[in-house]
Amino acid sequence: MDATSPISARIDAGVLNGLDQLAERYDRSRSWLVAQAVREYVERETEFLEFVKAGEDDIAAGRIYTQEEVEAWLEERIAKRSGPSS
């Protein structure tokens, strides 16, 4: 079983009310819902920061394309997909 640690946070009354409604609807505790929300946030933000870091690494290594190169590549793909014009 994973070890857990308590945390505290201040949230406004409207959010708390919404949390209570969700807890009742899902038959879960406030604590479970907050832990789930924090877990999903951490996963999403970590994934995003890893994506940004990969881009920064590519830039540092010179693996970049100009705007013109990207536009030409897209136009070529569109032309191939469209086929010969009538």
PDB file of N, CA, C and O in Angstrom:
ATOM      1  N   MET A   1       0.845  -1.190   0.000  1.00  0.00           N
ATOM      2  CA  MET A   1       0.000   0.000   0.000  1.00  0.00           C
ATOM      3  C   MET A   1       0.883   1.244   0.000  1.00  0.00           C
ATOM      4  O   MET A   1       1.884   1.308   0.714  1.00  0.00           O
ATOM      5  N   ASP A   2       0.499   2.236  -0.813  1.00  0.00           N
ATOM      6  CA  ASP A   2       1.270   3.471  -0.899  1.00  0.00           C
ATOM      7  C   ASP A   2       1.113   4.285   0.373  1.00  0.00           C
ATOM      8  O   ASP A   2       0.025   4.367   0.943  1.00  0.00           O
ATOM      9  N   ALA A   3       2.212   4.886   0.809  1.00  0.00           N
ATOM     10  CA  ALA A   3       2.148   5.792   1.947  1.00  0.00           C
ATOM     11  C   ALA A   3       1.553   7.107   1.485  1.00  0.00           C
ATOM     12  O   ALA A   3       1.824   7.555   0.370  1.00  0.00           O
ATOM     13  N   THR A   4       0.760   7.718   2.314  1.00  0.00           N
ATOM     14  CA  THR A   4       0.153   9.001   1.970  1.00  0.00           C
ATOM     15  C   THR A   4       0.510  10.022   3.030  1.00  0.00           C
ATOM     16  O   THR A   4       0.870   9.671   4.154  1.00  0.00           O
ATOM     17  N   SER A   5       0.407  11.292   2.659  1.00  0.00           N
ATOM     18  CA  SER A   5       0.663  12.384   3.580  1.00  0.00           C
ATOM     19  C   SER A   5      -0.466  13.389   3.477  1.00  0.00           C
ATOM     20  O   SER A   5      -0.927  13.696   2.378  1.00  0.00           O
ATOM     21  N   PRO A   6      -0.913  13.899   4.599  1.00  0.00           N
ATOM     22  CA  PRO A   6      -1.976  14.904   4.554  1.00  0.00           C
ATOM     23  C   PRO A   6      -1.429  16.251   4.104  1.00  0.00           C
ATOM     24  O   PRO A   6      -0.285  16.601   4.394  1.00  0.00           O
ATOM     25  N   ILE A   7      -2.266  17.004   3.388  1.00  0.00           N
ATOM     26  CA  ILE A   7      -1.959  18.383   3.022  1.00  0.00           C
ATOM     27  C   ILE A   7      -3.196  19.207   3.299  1.00  0.00           C
ATOM     28  O   ILE A   7      -4.276  18.664   3.528  1.00  0.00           O
ATOM     29  N   SER A   8      -3.038  20.515   3.280  1.00  0.00           N
ATOM     30  CA  SER A   8      -4.211  21.363   3.436  1.00  0.00           C
ATOM     31  C   SER A   8      -4.187  22.430   2.357  1.00  0.00           C
ATOM     32  O   SER A   8      -3.125  22.819   1.871  1.00  0.00           O
ATOM     33  N   ALA A   9      -5.363  22.895   1.993  1.00  0.00           N
ATOM     34  CA  ALA A   9      -5.480  23.940   0.977  1.00  0.00           C
ATOM     35  C   ALA A   9      -6.731  24.745   1.272  1.00  0.00           C
ATOM     36  O   ALA A   9      -7.712  24.220   1.798  1.00  0.00           O
ATOM     37  N   ARG A  10      -6.689  26.000   0.935  1.00  0.00           N
ATOM     38  CA  ARG A  10      -7.857  26.854   1.082  1.00  0.00           C
ATOM     39  C   ARG A  10      -8.538  26.968  -0.275  1.00  0.00           C
ATOM     40  O   ARG A  10      -7.902  27.316  -1.270  1.00  0.00           O
ATOM     41  N   ILE A  11      -9.825  26.675  -0.310  1.00  0.00           N
ATOM     42  CA  ILE A  11     -10.599  26.814  -1.541  1.00  0.00           C
ATOM     43  C   ILE A  11     -11.866  27.599  -1.225  1.00  0.00           C
ATOM     44  O   ILE A  11     -12.358  27.587  -0.096  1.00  0.00           O
ATOM     45  N   ASP A  12     -12.380  28.276  -2.234  1.00  0.00           N
ATOM     46  CA  ASP A  12     -13.552  29.106  -1.964  1.00  0.00           C
ATOM     47  C   ASP A  12     -14.810  28.248  -1.806  1.00  0.00           C
ATOM     48  O   ASP A  12     -14.826  27.066  -2.150  1.00  0.00           O
ATOM     49  N   ALA A  13     -15.843  28.865  -1.285  1.00  0.00           N
ATOM     50  CA  ALA A  13     -17.078  28.158  -0.937  1.00  0.00           C
ATOM     51  C   ALA A  13     -17.731  27.512  -2.152  1.00  0.00           C
ATOM     52  O   ALA A  13     -18.281  26.416  -2.043  1.00  0.00           O
ATOM     53  N   GLY A  14     -17.681  28.167  -3.299  1.00  0.00           N
ATOM     54  CA  GLY A  14     -18.292  27.611  -4.493  1.00  0.00           C
ATOM     55  C   GLY A  14     -17.613  26.322  -4.943  1.00  0.00           C
ATOM     56  O   GLY A  14     -18.279  25.359  -5.326  1.00  0.00           O
ATOM     57  N   VAL A  15     -16.290  26.313  -4.894  1.00  0.00           N
ATOM     58  CA  VAL A  15     -15.543  25.104  -5.272  1.00  0.00           C
ATOM     59  C   VAL A  15     -15.812  23.999  -4.261  1.00  0.00           C
ATOM     60  O   VAL A  15     -15.986  22.838  -4.632  1.00  0.00           O
ATOM     61  N   LEU A  16     -15.845  24.361  -2.985  1.00  0.00           N
ATOM     62  CA  LEU A  16     -16.129  23.366  -1.947  1.00  0.00           C
ATOM     63  C   LEU A  16     -17.517  22.765  -2.135  1.00  0.00           C
ATOM     64  O   LEU A  16     -17.701  21.558  -1.976  1.00  0.00           O
ATOM     65  N   ASN A  17     -18.478  23.590  -2.466  1.00  0.00           N
ATOM     66  CA  ASN A  17     -19.830  23.107  -2.716  1.00  0.00           C
ATOM     67  C   ASN A  17     -19.836  22.134  -3.896  1.00  0.00           C
ATOM     68  O   ASN A  17     -20.454  21.072  -3.832  1.00  0.00           O
ATOM     69  N   GLY A  18     -19.142  22.509  -4.970  1.00  0.00           N
ATOM     70  CA  GLY A  18     -19.047  21.625  -6.122  1.00  0.00           C
ATOM     71  C   GLY A  18     -18.358  20.315  -5.774  1.00  0.00           C
ATOM     72  O   GLY A  18     -18.766  19.250  -6.237  1.00  0.00           O
ATOM     73  N   LEU A  19     -17.320  20.395  -4.964  1.00  0.00           N
ATOM     74  CA  LEU A  19     -16.614  19.194  -4.525  1.00  0.00           C
ATOM     75  C   LEU A  19     -17.535  18.290  -3.721  1.00  0.00           C
ATOM     76  O   LEU A  19     -17.537  17.074  -3.914  1.00  0.00           O
ATOM     77  N   ASP A  20     -18.306  18.869  -2.833  1.00  0.00           N
ATOM     78  CA  ASP A  20     -19.251  18.079  -2.038  1.00  0.00           C
ATOM     79  C   ASP A  20     -20.303  17.408  -2.928  1.00  0.00           C
ATOM     80  O   ASP A  20     -20.682  16.261  -2.693  1.00  0.00           O
ATOM     81  N   GLN A  21     -20.767  18.126  -3.943  1.00  0.00           N
ATOM     82  CA  GLN A  21     -21.746  17.539  -4.859  1.00  0.00           C
ATOM     83  C   GLN A  21     -21.147  16.371  -5.632  1.00  0.00           C
ATOM     84  O   GLN A  21     -21.789  15.336  -5.812  1.00  0.00           O
ATOM     85  N   LEU A  22     -19.919  16.548  -6.084  1.00  0.00           N
ATOM     86  CA  LEU A  22     -19.246  15.452  -6.790  1.00  0.00           C
ATOM     87  C   LEU A  22     -19.011  14.261  -5.869  1.00  0.00           C
ATOM     88  O   LEU A  22     -19.203  13.111  -6.265  1.00  0.00           O
ATOM     89  N   ALA A  23     -18.600  14.543  -4.652  1.00  0.00           N
ATOM     90  CA  ALA A  23     -18.345  13.470  -3.692  1.00  0.00           C
ATOM     91  C   ALA A  23     -19.610  12.651  -3.464  1.00  0.00           C
ATOM     92  O   ALA A  23     -19.571  11.421  -3.414  1.00  0.00           O
ATOM     93  N   GLU A  24     -20.717  13.346  -3.327  1.00  0.00           N
ATOM     94  CA  GLU A  24     -21.984  12.642  -3.129  1.00  0.00           C
ATOM     95  C   GLU A  24     -22.361  11.849  -4.375  1.00  0.00           C
ATOM     96  O   GLU A  24     -22.776  10.694  -4.286  1.00  0.00           O
ATOM     97  N   ARG A  25     -22.215  12.474  -5.527  1.00  0.00           N
ATOM     98  CA  ARG A  25     -22.591  11.822  -6.783  1.00  0.00           C
ATOM     99  C   ARG A  25     -21.754  10.576  -7.061  1.00  0.00           C
ATOM    100  O   ARG A  25     -22.276   9.560  -7.519  1.00  0.00           O
ATOM    101  N   TYR A  26     -20.464  10.661  -6.782  1.00  0.00           N
ATOM    102  CA  TYR A  26     -19.562   9.542  -7.034  1.00  0.00           C
ATOM    103  C   TYR A  26     -19.419   8.595  -5.853  1.00  0.00           C
ATOM    104  O   TYR A  26     -18.729   7.579  -5.933  1.00  0.00           O
ATOM    105  N   ASP A  27     -20.082   8.943  -4.754  1.00  0.00           N
ATOM    106  CA  ASP A  27     -19.980   8.152  -3.526  1.00  0.00           C
ATOM    107  C   ASP A  27     -18.523   7.990  -3.108  1.00  0.00           C
ATOM    108  O   ASP A  27     -18.057   6.895  -2.795  1.00  0.00           O
ATOM    109  N   ARG A  28     -17.820   9.124  -3.115  1.00  0.00           N
ATOM    110  CA  ARG A  28     -16.418   9.184  -2.722  1.00  0.00           C
ATOM    111  C   ARG A  28     -16.256  10.297  -1.701  1.00  0.00           C
ATOM    112  O   ARG A  28     -17.122  11.161  -1.567  1.00  0.00           O
ATOM    113  N   SER A  29     -15.151  10.270  -0.992  1.00  0.00           N
ATOM    114  CA  SER A  29     -14.884  11.332  -0.019  1.00  0.00           C
ATOM    115  C   SER A  29     -14.271  12.542  -0.718  1.00  0.00           C
ATOM    116  O   SER A  29     -13.729  12.439  -1.818  1.00  0.00           O
ATOM    117  N   ARG A  30     -14.370  13.683  -0.055  1.00  0.00           N
ATOM    118  CA  ARG A  30     -13.687  14.881  -0.541  1.00  0.00           C
ATOM    119  C   ARG A  30     -12.206  14.571  -0.732  1.00  0.00           C
ATOM    120  O   ARG A  30     -11.606  14.914  -1.751  1.00  0.00           O
ATOM    121  N   SER A  31     -11.641  13.923   0.260  1.00  0.00           N
ATOM    122  CA  SER A  31     -10.214  13.619   0.245  1.00  0.00           C
ATOM    123  C   SER A  31      -9.830  12.809  -0.984  1.00  0.00           C
ATOM    124  O   SER A  31      -8.817  13.091  -1.624  1.00  0.00           O
ATOM    125  N   TRP A  32     -10.638  11.795  -1.320  1.00  0.00           N
ATOM    126  CA  TRP A  32     -10.341  10.955  -2.479  1.00  0.00           C
ATOM    127  C   TRP A  32     -10.372  11.789  -3.753  1.00  0.00           C
ATOM    128  O   TRP A  32      -9.489  11.669  -4.603  1.00  0.00           O
ATOM    129  N   LEU A  33     -11.396  12.641  -3.883  1.00  0.00           N
ATOM    130  CA  LEU A  33     -11.526  13.470  -5.074  1.00  0.00           C
ATOM    131  C   LEU A  33     -10.366  14.457  -5.203  1.00  0.00           C
ATOM    132  O   LEU A  33      -9.829  14.645  -6.295  1.00  0.00           O
ATOM    133  N   VAL A  34      -9.985  15.075  -4.113  1.00  0.00           N
ATOM    134  CA  VAL A  34      -8.874  16.032  -4.149  1.00  0.00           C
ATOM    135  C   VAL A  34      -7.578  15.307  -4.498  1.00  0.00           C
ATOM    136  O   VAL A  34      -6.794  15.804  -5.307  1.00  0.00           O
ATOM    137  N   ALA A  35      -7.343  14.146  -3.905  1.00  0.00           N
ATOM    138  CA  ALA A  35      -6.132  13.381  -4.210  1.00  0.00           C
ATOM    139  C   ALA A  35      -6.099  12.995  -5.683  1.00  0.00           C
ATOM    140  O   ALA A  35      -5.050  13.069  -6.323  1.00  0.00           O
ATOM    141  N   GLN A  36      -7.244  12.584  -6.221  1.00  0.00           N
ATOM    142  CA  GLN A  36      -7.327  12.215  -7.635  1.00  0.00           C
ATOM    143  C   GLN A  36      -7.041  13.427  -8.519  1.00  0.00           C
ATOM    144  O   GLN A  36      -6.303  13.319  -9.499  1.00  0.00           O
ATOM    145  N   ALA A  37      -7.613  14.562  -8.184  1.00  0.00           N
ATOM    146  CA  ALA A  37      -7.406  15.779  -8.975  1.00  0.00           C
ATOM    147  C   ALA A  37      -5.937  16.207  -8.942  1.00  0.00           C
ATOM    148  O   ALA A  37      -5.381  16.585  -9.974  1.00  0.00           O
ATOM    149  N   VAL A  38      -5.316  16.153  -7.786  1.00  0.00           N
ATOM    150  CA  VAL A  38      -3.909  16.531  -7.670  1.00  0.00           C
ATOM    151  C   VAL A  38      -3.043  15.550  -8.452  1.00  0.00           C
ATOM    152  O   VAL A  38      -2.114  15.963  -9.146  1.00  0.00           O
ATOM    153  N   ARG A  39      -3.334  14.268  -8.348  1.00  0.00           N
ATOM    154  CA  ARG A  39      -2.572  13.249  -9.074  1.00  0.00           C
ATOM    155  C   ARG A  39      -2.637  13.516 -10.590  1.00  0.00           C
ATOM    156  O   ARG A  39      -1.612  13.498 -11.272  1.00  0.00           O
ATOM    157  N   GLU A  40      -3.839  13.762 -11.102  1.00  0.00           N
ATOM    158  CA  GLU A  40      -4.000  14.026 -12.534  1.00  0.00           C
ATOM    159  C   GLU A  40      -3.284  15.310 -12.948  1.00  0.00           C
ATOM    160  O   GLU A  40      -2.683  15.365 -14.021  1.00  0.00           O
ATOM    161  N   TYR A  41      -3.344  16.336 -12.109  1.00  0.00           N
ATOM    162  CA  TYR A  41      -2.665  17.593 -12.402  1.00  0.00           C
ATOM    163  C   TYR A  41      -1.159  17.381 -12.477  1.00  0.00           C
ATOM    164  O   TYR A  41      -0.506  17.852 -13.409  1.00  0.00           O
ATOM    165  N   VAL A  42      -0.614  16.679 -11.504  1.00  0.00           N
ATOM    166  CA  VAL A  42       0.829  16.440 -11.476  1.00  0.00           C
ATOM    167  C   VAL A  42       1.259  15.638 -12.704  1.00  0.00           C
ATOM    168  O   VAL A  42       2.273  15.961 -13.323  1.00  0.00           O
ATOM    169  N   GLU A  43       0.514  14.613 -13.062  1.00  0.00           N
ATOM    170  CA  GLU A  43       0.841  13.811 -14.247  1.00  0.00           C
ATOM    171  C   GLU A  43       0.801  14.660 -15.507  1.00  0.00           C
ATOM    172  O   GLU A  43       1.714  14.598 -16.331  1.00  0.00           O
ATOM    173  N   ARG A  44      -0.261  15.458 -15.661  1.00  0.00           N
ATOM    174  CA  ARG A  44      -0.423  16.291 -16.860  1.00  0.00           C
ATOM    175  C   ARG A  44       0.688  17.339 -16.966  1.00  0.00           C
ATOM    176  O   ARG A  44       1.275  17.514 -18.034  1.00  0.00           O
ATOM    177  N   GLU A  45       0.972  18.021 -15.883  1.00  0.00           N
ATOM    178  CA  GLU A  45       1.990  19.074 -15.912  1.00  0.00           C
ATOM    179  C   GLU A  45       3.387  18.492 -16.089  1.00  0.00           C
ATOM    180  O   GLU A  45       4.220  19.092 -16.767  1.00  0.00           O
ATOM    181  N   THR A  46       3.653  17.345 -15.497  1.00  0.00           N
ATOM    182  CA  THR A  46       4.950  16.685 -15.659  1.00  0.00           C
ATOM    183  C   THR A  46       5.145  16.286 -17.113  1.00  0.00           C
ATOM    184  O   THR A  46       6.221  16.485 -17.677  1.00  0.00           O
ATOM    185  N   GLU A  47       4.104  15.722 -17.722  1.00  0.00           N
ATOM    186  CA  GLU A  47       4.168  15.341 -19.135  1.00  0.00           C
ATOM    187  C   GLU A  47       4.409  16.566 -20.014  1.00  0.00           C
ATOM    188  O   GLU A  47       5.207  16.507 -20.950  1.00  0.00           O
ATOM    189  N   PHE A  48       3.731  17.667 -19.725  1.00  0.00           N
ATOM    190  CA  PHE A  48       3.910  18.886 -20.499  1.00  0.00           C
ATOM    191  C   PHE A  48       5.336  19.417 -20.376  1.00  0.00           C
ATOM    192  O   PHE A  48       5.950  19.790 -21.375  1.00  0.00           O
ATOM    193  N   LEU A  49       5.863  19.450 -19.151  1.00  0.00           N
ATOM    194  CA  LEU A  49       7.221  19.952 -18.953  1.00  0.00           C
ATOM    195  C   LEU A  49       8.256  19.059 -19.627  1.00  0.00           C
ATOM    196  O   LEU A  49       9.269  19.557 -20.117  1.00  0.00           O
ATOM    197  N   GLU A  50       8.021  17.748 -19.661  1.00  0.00           N
ATOM    198  CA  GLU A  50       8.914  16.837 -20.379  1.00  0.00           C
ATOM    199  C   GLU A  50       8.867  17.124 -21.882  1.00  0.00           C
ATOM    200  O   GLU A  50       9.894  17.085 -22.559  1.00  0.00           O
ATOM    201  N   PHE A  51       7.671  17.411 -22.400  1.00  0.00           N
ATOM    202  CA  PHE A  51       7.496  17.773 -23.809  1.00  0.00           C
ATOM    203  C   PHE A  51       8.274  19.049 -24.128  1.00  0.00           C
ATOM    204  O   PHE A  51       8.972  19.117 -25.140  1.00  0.00           O
ATOM    205  N   VAL A  52       8.155  20.055 -23.267  1.00  0.00           N
ATOM    206  CA  VAL A  52       8.870  21.312 -23.462  1.00  0.00           C
ATOM    207  C   VAL A  52      10.378  21.071 -23.422  1.00  0.00           C
ATOM    208  O   VAL A  52      11.113  21.603 -24.254  1.00  0.00           O
ATOM    209  N   LYS A  53      10.836  20.279 -22.470  1.00  0.00           N
ATOM    210  CA  LYS A  53      12.268  19.981 -22.332  1.00  0.00           C
ATOM    211  C   LYS A  53      12.791  19.285 -23.588  1.00  0.00           C
ATOM    212  O   LYS A  53      13.889  19.593 -24.053  1.00  0.00           O
ATOM    213  N   ALA A  54      12.019  18.352 -24.140  1.00  0.00           N
ATOM    214  CA  ALA A  54      12.435  17.667 -25.368  1.00  0.00           C
ATOM    215  C   ALA A  54      12.589  18.681 -26.504  1.00  0.00           C
ATOM    216  O   ALA A  54      13.526  18.588 -27.297  1.00  0.00           O
ATOM    217  N   GLY A  55      11.681  19.639 -26.583  1.00  0.00           N
ATOM    218  CA  GLY A  55      11.784  20.688 -27.594  1.00  0.00           C
ATOM    219  C   GLY A  55      13.004  21.561 -27.376  1.00  0.00           C
ATOM    220  O   GLY A  55      13.704  21.904 -28.329  1.00  0.00           O
ATOM    221  N   GLU A  56      13.259  21.919 -26.140  1.00  0.00           N
ATOM    222  CA  GLU A  56      14.449  22.720 -25.825  1.00  0.00           C
ATOM    223  C   GLU A  56      15.725  21.955 -26.165  1.00  0.00           C
ATOM    224  O   GLU A  56      16.686  22.536 -26.669  1.00  0.00           O
ATOM    225  N   ASP A  57      15.731  20.656 -25.889  1.00  0.00           N
ATOM    226  CA  ASP A  57      16.896  19.825 -26.225  1.00  0.00           C
ATOM    227  C   ASP A  57      17.103  19.778 -27.733  1.00  0.00           C
ATOM    228  O   ASP A  57      18.237  19.848 -28.207  1.00  0.00           O
ATOM    229  N   ASP A  58      15.999  19.660 -28.498  1.00  0.00           N
ATOM    230  CA  ASP A  58      16.092  19.657 -29.955  1.00  0.00           C
ATOM    231  C   ASP A  58      16.657  20.986 -30.457  1.00  0.00           C
ATOM    232  O   ASP A  58      17.508  20.999 -31.347  1.00  0.00           O
ATOM    233  N   ILE A  59      16.202  22.079 -29.906  1.00  0.00           N
ATOM    234  CA  ILE A  59      16.704  23.396 -30.307  1.00  0.00           C
ATOM    235  C   ILE A  59      18.192  23.498 -30.012  1.00  0.00           C
ATOM    236  O   ILE A  59      18.966  23.946 -30.858  1.00  0.00           O
ATOM    237  N   ALA A  60      18.593  23.084 -28.817  1.00  0.00           N
ATOM    238  CA  ALA A  60      20.005  23.148 -28.429  1.00  0.00           C
ATOM    239  C   ALA A  60      20.880  22.289 -29.338  1.00  0.00           C
ATOM    240  O   ALA A  60      22.039  22.620 -29.587  1.00  0.00           O
ATOM    241  N   ALA A  61      20.317  21.180 -29.832  1.00  0.00           N
ATOM    242  CA  ALA A  61      21.072  20.272 -30.710  1.00  0.00           C
ATOM    243  C   ALA A  61      20.978  20.679 -32.177  1.00  0.00           C
ATOM    244  O   ALA A  61      21.561  20.023 -33.040  1.00  0.00           O
ATOM    245  N   GLY A  62      20.245  21.760 -32.466  1.00  0.00           N
ATOM    246  CA  GLY A  62      20.127  22.234 -33.839  1.00  0.00           C
ATOM    247  C   GLY A  62      19.085  21.512 -34.669  1.00  0.00           C
ATOM    248  O   GLY A  62      19.034  21.677 -35.888  1.00  0.00           O
ATOM    249  N   ARG A  63      18.251  20.711 -34.016  1.00  0.00           N
ATOM    250  CA  ARG A  63      17.191  19.992 -34.736  1.00  0.00           C
ATOM    251  C   ARG A  63      15.954  20.892 -34.808  1.00  0.00           C
ATOM    252  O   ARG A  63      14.994  20.728 -34.055  1.00  0.00           O
ATOM    253  N   ILE A  64      16.011  21.839 -35.732  1.00  0.00           N
ATOM    254  CA  ILE A  64      14.921  22.808 -35.867  1.00  0.00           C
ATOM    255  C   ILE A  64      14.550  22.964 -37.335  1.00  0.00           C
ATOM    256  O   ILE A  64      15.327  22.598 -38.216  1.00  0.00           O
ATOM    257  N   TYR A  65      13.373  23.503 -37.598  1.00  0.00           N
ATOM    258  CA  TYR A  65      12.887  23.811 -38.925  1.00  0.00           C
ATOM    259  C   TYR A  65      12.418  25.251 -38.937  1.00  0.00           C
ATOM    260  O   TYR A  65      11.874  25.746 -37.950  1.00  0.00           O
ATOM    261  N   THR A  66      12.631  25.920 -40.057  1.00  0.00           N
ATOM    262  CA  THR A  66      12.136  27.285 -40.184  1.00  0.00           C
ATOM    263  C   THR A  66      10.639  27.243 -40.475  1.00  0.00           C
ATOM    264  O   THR A  66      10.095  26.199 -40.837  1.00  0.00           O
ATOM    265  N   GLN A  67       9.998  28.361 -40.318  1.00  0.00           N
ATOM    266  CA  GLN A  67       8.579  28.473 -40.652  1.00  0.00           C
ATOM    267  C   GLN A  67       8.351  28.119 -42.124  1.00  0.00           C
ATOM    268  O   GLN A  67       7.392  27.425 -42.462  1.00  0.00           O
ATOM    269  N   GLU A  68       9.226  28.594 -42.977  1.00  0.00           N
ATOM    270  CA  GLU A  68       9.109  28.326 -44.410  1.00  0.00           C
ATOM    271  C   GLU A  68       9.231  26.830 -44.706  1.00  0.00           C
ATOM    272  O   GLU A  68       8.484  26.306 -45.532  1.00  0.00           O
ATOM    273  N   GLU A  69      10.154  26.140 -44.048  1.00  0.00           N
ATOM    274  CA  GLU A  69      10.322  24.699 -44.253  1.00  0.00           C
ATOM    275  C   GLU A  69       9.069  23.933 -43.821  1.00  0.00           C
ATOM    276  O   GLU A  69       8.644  22.997 -44.499  1.00  0.00           O
ATOM    277  N   VAL A  70       8.492  24.330 -42.709  1.00  0.00           N
ATOM    278  CA  VAL A  70       7.277  23.664 -42.225  1.00  0.00           C
ATOM    279  C   VAL A  70       6.121  23.913 -43.187  1.00  0.00           C
ATOM    280  O   VAL A  70       5.371  22.992 -43.510  1.00  0.00           O
ATOM    281  N   GLU A  71       5.974  25.151 -43.644  1.00  0.00           N
ATOM    282  CA  GLU A  71       4.896  25.471 -44.582  1.00  0.00           C
ATOM    283  C   GLU A  71       5.056  24.693 -45.892  1.00  0.00           C
ATOM    284  O   GLU A  71       4.070  24.197 -46.438  1.00  0.00           O
ATOM    285  N   ALA A  72       6.288  24.580 -46.401  1.00  0.00           N
ATOM    286  CA  ALA A  72       6.532  23.832 -47.631  1.00  0.00           C
ATOM    287  C   ALA A  72       6.200  22.358 -47.428  1.00  0.00           C
ATOM    288  O   ALA A  72       5.601  21.726 -48.298  1.00  0.00           O
ATOM    289  N   TRP A  73       6.585  21.821 -46.293  1.00  0.00           N
ATOM    290  CA  TRP A  73       6.296  20.415 -45.985  1.00  0.00           C
ATOM    291  C   TRP A  73       4.787  20.183 -45.938  1.00  0.00           C
ATOM    292  O   TRP A  73       4.289  19.198 -46.484  1.00  0.00           O
ATOM    293  N   LEU A  74       4.058  21.093 -45.284  1.00  0.00           N
ATOM    294  CA  LEU A  74       2.602  20.959 -45.206  1.00  0.00           C
ATOM    295  C   LEU A  74       1.954  21.076 -46.584  1.00  0.00           C
ATOM    296  O   LEU A  74       1.060  20.299 -46.921  1.00  0.00           O
ATOM    297  N   GLU A  75       2.398  22.032 -47.370  1.00  0.00           N
ATOM    298  CA  GLU A  75       1.840  22.197 -48.709  1.00  0.00           C
ATOM    299  C   GLU A  75       2.071  20.947 -49.550  1.00  0.00           C
ATOM    300  O   GLU A  75       1.186  20.530 -50.297  1.00  0.00           O
ATOM    301  N   GLU A  76       3.246  20.351 -49.436  1.00  0.00           N
ATOM    302  CA  GLU A  76       3.551  19.122 -50.166  1.00  0.00           C
ATOM    303  C   GLU A  76       2.624  17.992 -49.738  1.00  0.00           C
ATOM    304  O   GLU A  76       2.119  17.248 -50.579  1.00  0.00           O
ATOM    305  N   ARG A  77       2.399  17.860 -48.432  1.00  0.00           N
ATOM    306  CA  ARG A  77       1.510  16.817 -47.915  1.00  0.00           C
ATOM    307  C   ARG A  77       0.082  17.027 -48.409  1.00  0.00           C
ATOM    308  O   ARG A  77      -0.590  16.075 -48.805  1.00  0.00           O
ATOM    309  N   ILE A  78      -0.369  18.260 -48.385  1.00  0.00           N
ATOM    310  CA  ILE A  78      -1.726  18.577 -48.850  1.00  0.00           C
ATOM    311  C   ILE A  78      -1.847  18.269 -50.332  1.00  0.00           C
ATOM    312  O   ILE A  78      -2.846  17.693 -50.763  1.00  0.00           O
ATOM    313  N   ALA A  79      -0.846  18.644 -51.120  1.00  0.00           N
ATOM    314  CA  ALA A  79      -0.880  18.391 -52.556  1.00  0.00           C
ATOM    315  C   ALA A  79      -0.908  16.889 -52.846  1.00  0.00           C
ATOM    316  O   ALA A  79      -1.642  16.450 -53.731  1.00  0.00           O
ATOM    317  N   LYS A  80      -0.130  16.109 -52.126  1.00  0.00           N
ATOM    318  CA  LYS A  80      -0.114  14.655 -52.317  1.00  0.00           C
ATOM    319  C   LYS A  80      -1.453  14.048 -51.952  1.00  0.00           C
ATOM    320  O   LYS A  80      -1.925  13.132 -52.625  1.00  0.00           O
ATOM    321  N   ARG A  81      -2.064  14.544 -50.902  1.00  0.00           N
ATOM    322  CA  ARG A  81      -3.348  14.021 -50.455  1.00  0.00           C
ATOM    323  C   ARG A  81      -4.474  14.381 -51.422  1.00  0.00           C
ATOM    324  O   ARG A  81      -5.401  13.599 -51.632  1.00  0.00           O
ATOM    325  N   SER A  82      -4.382  15.565 -52.002  1.00  0.00           N
ATOM    326  CA  SER A  82      -5.420  16.035 -52.934  1.00  0.00           C
ATOM    327  C   SER A  82      -5.347  15.333 -54.265  1.00  0.00           C
ATOM    328  O   SER A  82      -6.363  15.194 -54.945  1.00  0.00           O
ATOM    329  N   GLY A  83      -4.167  14.888 -54.654  1.00  0.00           N
ATOM    330  CA  GLY A  83      -4.003  14.244 -55.937  1.00  0.00           C
ATOM    331  C   GLY A  83      -3.952  15.251 -57.058  1.00  0.00           C
ATOM    332  O   GLY A  83      -3.962  16.458 -56.821  1.00  0.00           O
ATOM    333  N   PRO A  84      -3.896  14.752 -58.292  1.00  0.00           N
ATOM    334  CA  PRO A  84      -3.817  15.679 -59.435  1.00  0.00           C
ATOM    335  C   PRO A  84      -5.116  16.487 -59.563  1.00  0.00           C
ATOM    336  O   PRO A  84      -6.214  15.968 -59.364  1.00  0.00           O
ATOM    337  N   SER A  85      -4.957  17.749 -59.897  1.00  0.00           N
ATOM    338  CA  SER A  85      -6.140  18.612 -60.048  1.00  0.00           C
ATOM    339  C   SER A  85      -6.754  18.391 -61.420  1.00  0.00           C
ATOM    340  O   SER A  85      -6.059  18.085 -62.389  1.00  0.00           O
ATOM    341  N   SER A  86      -8.072  18.551 -61.483  1.00  0.00           N
ATOM    342  CA  SER A  86      -8.797  18.311 -62.740  1.00  0.00           C
ATOM    343  C   SER A  86      -8.882  19.570 -63.543  1.00  0.00           C
ATOM    344  O   SER A  86      -9.455  19.570 -64.633  1.00  0.00           O
TER     345      SER A  86
END
